[in-house]
Amino acid sequence: MFGKNKKTEPAAKEGFVKRLRSRLNQGDSWLTYDLANLAPGGKIDEDVLEELETGLIMADVGVEATEQIVSGLQKRLARSELKDVAALSEGLRSALTEILQPVEQPLMIPEQDTPFVILMVGVNGAGKTTTIGKLAKQLKDSGYSVMLAAGDTFRAAAVEQLQEWGSRNDVTVIAQQAGADPAAVIFDAWEAARSRSIDVLLADTAGRLQTQQGLMDELEKIKRVVARQDATAPHEIMLVLDASQGQNAMAQAEKFNDALGLTGITVTKLDGSAKGGILLAIASKLGVPVRFIGIGENVEDMQPFRAGEYVDALMPDTTSS
């Protein structure tokens, strides 16, 4: 999961794909729609692809990714390669995999003399602090020493929530009083982590809308302060996105990427009203690595993103029960 420098990484939780499929396939969306319904006569033509195109856009796949998918299918149709629903399913699976495979890049943590700094960013309510807690637990289970920095100094509840995760995972949390300079908190945490030879420093930040320029400027300041201590830090700038936000999540990813240069994304709440397509939109447009996906509240409900598993969960299940 995190590289091979420490203990053997934990195996993926058995049944995660099955749970991912069941949570994504809630409600009425193209995920639950049998492809055979698009072509009741079994013939695949332009009308079928047009209906599929509409379904993809409604599933938050986005215009660019949808055009890429449908264009590829149209070329197959022109070559008479889409003779039946099975061929359409195979073509769709290949198209989805082609988009998602490049962003399947696990978080790698090399051995180094200074802490590996992960700066966690995102809007309010995306699940950022919870993601930090889950990630801290998984890092510890993989043999890394971890410290948390309570850089969200605007909400006392955020500090308390982070301290609860720290207590639960036996991880030190560096915090200051409410209203303290977030950059100063994270600077102090970096100093503490370095002096204690901590492997990974997970730094929380205040949730903010991507349109709040003052708060985005603050994130850039934090990035500069960390870089003054270690020119290579922060080593990971991870955006936490709520999948149920649909195309608004896409807008968030673009703004945060423009401001900070994202190195990774974690997508949460795929067990809610999410339709699953937003990952395709982000992968197609930004190409930022997707590190983790989350489908629930438990620690094991956040797993490394694997393109093949995700496509399996997205596609209609043609296997017998």
N, C-alpha and C positions, 0 to 999 in steps of 0.2 A: 504493500500500500504506500509506504513512504520511502522506499529505497531499501538497500540491503546492508546498511551500515550498522544496524542495531539487531535486535532480536528478530526472529522470523516473524513476518507479518501475519496477523490473524486471518484465517480463511473467511471468505464471504459467508455471511449467515445463510444457512440452507433455507431455501424457500423464499428468498428475497424477490426473485423474478416473479414467482407466483403471486406474492403479495403486491408487487409493483403493478402487475397486470390487473389484479382485481381492484386496486385503488384508482388506477388511471381509467379503467373502463366503467366508471360510474356515470349514470346519466345518459342523455341522448347525444352522442357525437359520432364522428366518423370512426372512432375506435371500436364502438360497439356495433357498427354497421357492417353486416356481411357483404363483402365485395360482390357476391353473386346477385345481390339486390340491385346493383348498378346495371347489371346486364342479365335480366331475367331470361332472355333467349339464348344466353351464352355467348353472344357475339360482342366483341370489343370494337367500338368505333369511336369517332370523335365526340359524339354525344356522351358516351360513357366517361371519356376523359374530362369533358367539360363539367360533368356532375361531380367527378372526383376532385377537380380543381376547386369547385365551390366548397366542398367538404373540407379540404385542406386549409383553405383560408379561414373558414369558420372555426377550425381547430387551433387557431393561433400560430399556424405554420409560417405565416407572413407571405407577402407577395413575392419577394425575391426567391425564397426557398421553394415556394409552390411552383413558380415559373421554371425553376431548375428541374424539379421533379417531373412536371407535366411535359416539358420539352423533351426530356429523355424518353418518356413513354411514347410521345408522338413519333419520335424517330424509330422506336421499336415497332410501332404500329405500321409505319410506312414500309418497314422491311418485312412485314407480315410475321412478326415475332410475337404478337399478342393475339394468339388465336383463340384463347379461352380465359376463363377467370383464373385458372391456376397460373397461366403465363403472366397475367396482369399482377397477381399477387407476388410472383417472383420478381417482376420488374419493379414493383413498388418497394419491395424489401431491399433490393439492390440500391435503389435511388436513396432511400432513407439512410442506409448504411454508408453510402458514399459521402453524404453530408456530415454524418455524426462521427465517423471513424477518426477524422483528423483532430477532433477536439477531445478524444479519449487520451488524456495525458495525466497519469497519476501524479500526485504531489510527491516530489522527491526531496528528501532532506539530507544533504551531504554532511559529512563530518567536517567541522570547522572550529576555529579557536574562539569565535564569538557566537552569541546566540543567533539562531535562525529566526528572523523576525517575520511574523505573519500579521499584516495589518488587515483587520476585518472591517469592511465598510458596507453600507446599505441604508435603505430607508427604514423609518419606524415600522415595526410590525412584520418585518420580513423573516424574523427568527434568528437574527444575528447572534445575540447573546447565547441563545440555546445551542446554536451551531458551534459556538466557541466551546461550550461545555462538553458537547458530544465529541468534538475533535480532540479536546484535551484528554478525554478518557481513552480514545482510540490511540492517541500518540503514546500515552503511558503504557497501554497494553502492548504496544510495539517496542517498548524498551527505552523510550526517550524521557528525559527529565523535562518538565514543563513548568512555565510560570505564566500567570495571567496579569495583564495590565488593564485596570479599570479606566480606560480613556473616555468613557461616556460620563462626564462629570455634570451633565445638565439634569440627569434624572437620578435621584437617590435610589429609586427602585432598580435601576440598571446595575448600580454598584452592588446592591444587596443580592440581586440575582446572580451576578458573577461570583460573589463571595460564597453563595450557596453551592454553586458548581465547584468552586475551589475546595470547599469543605468536603463535598461528596467524593471528589477525586483525589483528596489529599495533595492539593496543588496550591502553592503560595499565590496570593493575589496582592498586587501592589496597587494601593488606592490612596486618594487624598480626599479632602473635604469637598462637599458639593460646590460647584462653581470654579474649581481649580482649573488652571490652564491644562488642557488635555495633552499638549505637547510636553509639558513639564512632567506630567504623570508618566507618560510613556518613556521619557528620557530617564527618569528615576528607575523605572522598571528595567530598562536596558542595562543600566549600571549594576543593579542588583543581580540580574541574570548573568551578566558577565562575571561578576565577582564570585558567584556560586557555581560557575561552569555549567549553567543550564543549557540544555540543547535547543529548546524551542521557546520563544516568547510569543504568546498570542495576545495581540493588543486590540481591545474593544474600542470602538469610537461611537460618538453620538449618532443615532439614526437621523437621517436628514433627507429631505426631498432634493432630487437632483437639480431643482430650480432655485434652491437657496444658495446664492452665490457666496454669501459670507461664510456659510458652513463648509462649502466646497473649498473655499480658500483656506479654511482651518485645516482641512485634510492635507492640502498641499504643504502647509506649514509643518504638520506632523511628519510628513514624508521627508522634508528638508532637515528637520532636527535629527531624525533617526540616521539619515545619510551622513550627517556630520560626525557621528560616532563610528559608523561603519559605512564606507563608500558604497558597499554592495547592498546595503539594507534600505528599505525593507525588501527582503528576499521574495516575499509573496504579498501581493495586494489582492485580496480575495473579496469579491463582491458576493453578498448573499441576496438572492432574488426569491421573491414569493411567486411561484408558478401560477397561482390563481389570478395574478394581476394581468396576465395576458400580454397584449401589445404594450401596455404601460411598463411592463418589466423590460421589454426591448428598449424603450426610450431611456429607462434608468441605466441599463447596461451601456448604451451609447454615451450618455453624459458622463458617467463615472470613468469610462474608458478614455474619453477625451481629456478629462481633467487629471487622471492619475496614471494611466497606462496599466490597465488591469493585467494580472498574470494568471488569474484563476477565477472561476465562478462556482458557487455552490447553489443549487436550486432546491428550495424547500417547498413543502406543502403540496407535493404532487398527489397527496391523498385527499385534497380538498376539491374545489370546483375546477381544478386545472384540467385542460384537455390534452396536455402533453406535447403539443406542437411547438410551444415556445422555445424549446431547446433547439429545434431545427432552425427556427428563425435566427437565433443568436449564433449558432454554429455557422450558418450560411453567410451572415452579414459581418460578424466580428471575428470569428475564428479563435476566440479566447478559449483556452482549455477549460473544460468542465471537470472540476475535481470530484465533487460529490453531488449526490441527489438524496433527498429526504422524503420519506413517505409516512412519517409518524413521529410521535413524541419520544419513543424509546431510543436509547443510544444505538442499538442495532438497526434502527430504521433509517440511519444515514449510512450510505455505503459509497465506495468509489464508483464513479460513473464508468460504465462499460457499454460501449455502443451496441454490441451484439445483443446484450441482455435487454437494452432499452428498446431496440427495434422489435425483439421478440414480444415485449410487453405491449408495444403499440399495435402490432399487426393482429388482425382477427385470428383467434385460436381455431385452427382447423383440425386439431387433434381430438380424438374421442375422449370422453371423460372416463 
